[in-house]
């Protein structure tokens, strides 16, 4: 398990360590190079573009009361925070209890956790059929 203290909130996160990740970390004696989040985001976007994440998405931006909609390709929307949101959505869909998700991510407020949970139409259909079939 990795125990990480958030700099901003000083809350501890308890992250289970997958055996494959432990093997990789052991290979490098747990000494991995550190890069800025800006550089990470540029690199992950490059990878997503190469992988073909080119679907166009409407991105709504607000400037005060003014609303502006811009078309972007999916790779342009990926950032380090995307992994956090994806983990929370998948964990919730797999019925991981909220208190465990909060412990792993370092989220303290259930309302904050709920803002991350976005349910897609496929999940709604699958859950309904699973329960009522």
Residue pairs with C-beta under 8 A, 6 or more apart in sequence:
1 14
1 15
1 16
1 17
2 13
2 14
2 15
2 17
3 12
3 13
3 14
3 15
4 12
4 13
4 15
4 106
5 11
5 12
5 13
6 12
6 13
6 106
9 106
9 108
11 106
11 108
12 106
13 103
13 104
13 105
13 106
14 103
14 104
15 104
16 104
17 25
25 32
35 43
37 79
37 80
40 80
41 78
41 79
41 80
44 78
44 79
44 80
44 82
45 75
45 76
45 78
45 79
48 74
48 75
48 78
49 73
49 75
51 75
53 73
53 74
53 75
53 78
54 73
54 74
54 75
55 73
55 74
56 71
56 72
56 73
56 74
57 71
57 72
57 73
57 74
57 77
58 69
58 70
58 71
59 69
59 70
59 71
59 72
59 77
60 67
60 68
60 69
61 67
61 68
61 69
61 70
62 68
84 105
84 116
85 116
85 118
87 104
87 105
88 101
88 105
88 113
88 116
88 117
89 116
89 117
89 118
89 119
91 100
91 101
91 104
92 98
92 101
92 117
93 119
93 123
98 110
98 113
101 107
101 113
102 108
102 110
102 113
105 113
107 113
107 116
